[in-house]
């Protein structure tokens, strides 16, 4: 068991749930297209327009729509937009004598965004949800079929979204599960198998129909740890990208509302002893704790060769946290000598 004498060390291992999938202050894939009297003017016009649209997308991502409406927010101005930008990269660049096309990725200065929102009276929300695996299905075709719906999810970078997502990719271990039609049938047990293969605990099934120029998608969000299934409804749009954007916007909006709601609940500080048999197991346990949505933060208090003491901060739902940890392969139980202990499932009896 844990040594009674701990080496009190802080070596940069403050485990925090703020460490998430990617930087939420980057907007990827803003398409720009402008024409002018010459190539330089066309490029300037396209980039300026793209930067302003990206700035507005950034503000919309990290603020609540109801707040923007109540404060009478009219959008980021052409004057303020450039002041918020930290950097820019261009992909798929094409140009002619009087036209410029491309896709820009715009990163923003977090402090500048925070100051801007504060000045506008808007609350900033940058906490990211846990990553989702997206299973796109079009017209009942098998999962992973090459089509425009799968293609748009596969090519759209959603790592920096407040609800990070990634389209399912071909993995040999998953073929048997996919062949069973788990996504179409919403078979939770089979989807849990997919979750273990892809390392996720949340799966989004987006079942779309293309009726010749108009698209619709029935969306179901499944939490694999709690087996909760949430049908988000049916979405409609003219193009696959517009449909994807509507779905992402709804997920982000729902997530932001839940974050605001959770922030108003009382935090519970839970001292725990983390048991491990070697350094690699300790690192793995840290990563699993860090990636647990129910844990808001965790701080290292003391450490030895076989155990560590940490303070976990969670939102008051102990059973939900326990279930999520169990799905990750982490057991949590009470010990008469050590109190609450965490360890890799099966490691200690």
Secondary structure, 3 states (H helix, E strand, C coil): CCCCCCECCCCCCCCECCCCCCCCCEEEEEEEEEECCCHHHHHHHHHHHHHHHHHHHHHHHCCCHHHHHHCCCCCCCHHHHHHHEEEEEEEEEEECCCEEEEEEEEEECHHHHHHHHHHCCCCCCCCCCCCEEEEEEECCCCCCCCCHHHHHHHHCCECCCCCCEEECCCCHHHHHHHHCCHHHHCCHHHHHHHHHHHCCCEEEEEEEEECCCCEEEEEEEEECCCCEEEEEEEEEECCHHHHHHHHHHHHHHHHHHHHHHHHCCCCEEEEEEEECCCHHHHHHHHHHHHCCCCEEEEEEEEECCCEEEEEEEECCCHHHHHHHHHHCCEEEEEECCCEEEEEECCCCC
